[in-house]
Amino acid sequence: MAEGRPRVRPVDWRDRIIQGDAREVLASLPPESVHLAITSPPYNLRIAYQSYGDDLPPEVYLRWLREVWATLHRVLVPGGRFVLNVAPTSIKDFRPIHHDLSRDLRELGYIMRTEIIWYKQTMGRRTAWGSWRSPSNPHIIPSWEYVLVFSKGQWKLEGDRAAIDITAREFEQFSDGFWHIPPERKRHGHPAPFPEALIERLVKFYSYRENVVLDMFGGTGTVAAVARRLGRHYLQVDASAEYCQQAAERVARAEPPSGVRIPAPGLELLSAESAPPAPPVPRRVTSHRSRANRRA
């Protein structure tokens, strides 16, 4: 961490919205303190995010994310889960980014548990056919995204059975790895936020009440808001002060269940000078040119 840059203090890291660099905030957290991390990183497809240039060379992009995943591994509890959402890349410049990311995570010591297909049914909005009714050059238009699930060190996450809140019917439904969930329509000022239904399934299926749920690319706060509403502690990190302000207001409105005390968020905004964007290269925010987006 650069000299003079504010650090996240151990006493105030939980139930907070923090504007800053994902790697630096993760490096400041206590070890083995997070039970579940859910995120979708920038997809490196020139999306116009706040405070982030989404156009790194592929090798720089993967190296940067690998550093984030390595830092995350330290803060997960034994058996802690990491859920990574990633979409198929563009048609003409196809890169199997989900294979690259799962390879890197397994090399870092994560256990890969499963691969969920999030089926969004967006085919009605397609704009590219390739060679129409011809095998010459037809295109497959992805109407799904991948939800990759990993564990740290072991398969089992210890917890109190009294803190389980998933029903038998939900468990049967969620354990089928084909999840048909429409994309979010209420964007909260973000290019492509997570639908709350997706995060609710993941939080209930992979954590206990009063566990800590983290999103290190938190956007406008979907993961943190759902976590609080379901009685989990939360931590969000994002490079954009504007997104963090929106997230704090949104999470404050998400009331936890009766009998579960989860505080409203503390907000820590670092100055623009002390919290540069995560990629170690100059920024260049460009226009939105792809439907594959980082979530919020």
N, C-alpha and C positions, 0 to 999 in steps of 0.2 A: 504494500500500500504506500502511496506517495507520502512523503514527509509533510506533516501539517494537515493532512486530510482527516476529517472527522471519522471516528470509528463508531460502530453501533455498540453501545454499552451493554454488557451482559444483563444488567438489571432491567432493561427496557426493550428487549428484542421481541417479546411475544405480544400478540394482539396489536400489531403496529403495521402501518403503511410507510414504507421507507423509499424515498427517492435516491437512487444511487446505482452504482455499478454492481451487477449481480455477483461477480466473483469476489469483490471486496466486501460486500455485506455478508456473503456466505462465510468468508474467511474470518469474520469477526464474531460469528455465532459460537455458542458453546458446542463442543462435540456431542454427538449422539443426543440431539435435542429435538429432532423433527421426526414424526411418525409417517407422514405422507407428503410427498411433493407432487404437484400436478402442474404442468406447464406446457406451453407451445411456444417455442422460440421463434424469433424472426426467421422467415423462410429463405431469405437472401434472394428475393425475387423483385426487388425495387418497389416495395410497398412504402407508401408515404406515411411513416409513423412519426409521432412526436419524438424529437431528440434522438433519432437513430437513423443512420443511412444504411438501407437494406440492400447493399450492392457490393459485397466483399468478393474478392477472388475465392473460388471454391475451397482451395486448400487453407486459406486464412480463416474462412468461416468455420470449417470443421475443426481446426486447431483451437479457435476461440471457444467453441462449444465444448470441446473435450476438456479444456481447462475448467469450465463451469461445472461439468459433470464430476470431475475429480474433486473439486472443492465441495460439491454437494455430498459426495460419498462420506466425507468426514462427519457431517452434521446429522446424517440419518441414524436412527437407533438400529440395533441389530434386528433384522427382519423388516426394517422400514421400507416403504414402497416408493418407487418413483414411476409416475405415469407421464409418458411423453406423447403428445399429440403432434402428428406431422402429416402433411398432405402430399399426394403425388405432385411432382413438378410439372412444368409446362410440357406441351406435346413435342414441339420441335427441338427443344434442348433438354430432353428427358434425362434426369439423373435420379437413380434409385436412392434418394437421400435417406429413406427409412432403413435401407440396408447399411448405409454408411454409419448412421447413428447407432444402430443396434450392435454393429461390430465394435465400434469404439467403446460403448458402454460395457460390453462383455469383456473386452480387453482390460478395462479398468477394474474389473472384479465384480460387477453387478451380475446377479442371476436374472436371466430373462424368463419371466413367468408365462407370458402369453402375448398374443396380438389380437386386439379387438378391431373389428371392422365397423367404423361409424358410417352408416349409410345415410346420406343426407337427402337423397332424391332431389337433385338439382338439375336433372336432365332437361327440364323445360326451358332453362336459361342458356342452353349451349349455343355457341356461335361458330363452331368449327366442325366440319364434316370430313375434311380430307377429300378423297376421291369418292364422290357420291355414287352409291350402288356399284362400286367397282373395287376389285382387289388390288388395283394399281397402287393406292396409297391411302387407305382408310385410317381414320383416327378413332381411338378409344377415348371417350370423354369421361374422366373420373367423376363419379357422383358419390365418392366415399373418401374418408380419411382414415389413417391408421392411428390406433391408440395402443402404444407399446408399454408393457408393464414389467417392471424390474423390482428386485428385492436386494437388500444389502446383506450379504453374508449367510442368510438362512431364509427358508421359506416361511417360517411361522413368525407372526407378530404377537407378542405376549400382550394380554389385556384382560380387563375385568369383564366377565360375561354379562354382568348387570349393565354394562355400558354399551351393549350391542343394541342398535336400533333398526336393523334391517328386518323386515317381515319375511315369513316363509315364502310368500308369493313373490316378493321382490327378489329374494335370493334365487329362486328358480328362473325368473325372467332375466336377471342380470348375468347369470352364469352362462347363458347362451351368448357367445362372442360376436353375434351379429346384431348391432344396436341400430335400430331405425329411429333416428331422432332428427327432426328438421333443424336447419340452421337458425340461429338467433336473428330475429327481425328487429328487436330493440337494440340499437348499436351503442347507446350511451356515449357517443362521440368517438368511437373506435372503429377502424376499418372492418374488423370481423371478430366480434366477441364470441366466447363460448356460449352455447345455450346452457341455461342453468340446469336443465334436465340431465345433460351429460355429466356435469360436475356432481350433481346430487347422487347419481348412480355410483360414481367412483368413490365419493366420500363415504357413503354407507357401506359399500362392498369391501373397502380396503382399510377402514379405520374404525376406532371406537370413539364414543363420545369423550370429550375433553382431551383427545389427542391433539397434536399440533399439525396443522396443514399449511404448507408453504407453496407459494408461486413466485419464482424469482424473475419472471417476465410478466408481471401481474396485470398490465394494462389498466382497464377501468374497474377491476376488482371483482370479477365474477367468482373466482375461486374463494377469495376471502369472504365475500358476502354469503355464499352458500355454506361455507364452513361454519360461520357464526350462526346462521339460521339453523343449522343442524347440531349445534352444541359442541363445536370444535373450536379450539384456539387456532389462531391464524397468523400468518406473516406474509405480507406482500412486498416485493421489491420491483421497482420499475425505474427506468432512466428519465422518464418524463414527469416533471413537476405537475403539469396539467392533468395527466392521467391519475396521478396519485391523489390530487385534490378531489377529483371525481370519485375515485375509489373510496376515499375516507367517508365522503358523504353517503355513498351507497351502502357501505358496510355498517355505518351507524344506523341505517334504517332497517337492517336485517336483524330482527329480534330473535334471540336464542329461545329454545324450548323452555317451558315452565320448569323451574327447579334447577336449571343449569345456568350458572353465572359465567358469561363470557363478556368481558368488557367491550365497550365501544372503542374504536381504534384511536391509538395515538398516532400522530402524523409527524414524521421527521423528514423535512425537506432540506437537502444539502444544496448549497449554492451551485450555480452552473459552472463556476470555475473549479469547484472541488469535486464535482461528479461528472466527468466526461462520459460520453457514450461508451458502451462496452467494447466495441471492436477496436483493436489497436491500429487503426488506419484512419486517414481523414474521412470526414463525413461528407456525404452528398445525397441529400434526400431528393428522390425523383418521383415521378408520377406513378399512380397505381396502375400497373400493367398486367396484373394477374389476379385470378380469383382465389388463389391459394394464399391465405393470410395468417399472420400471427394472431393468436387469440387474446382474449382479455378476461 
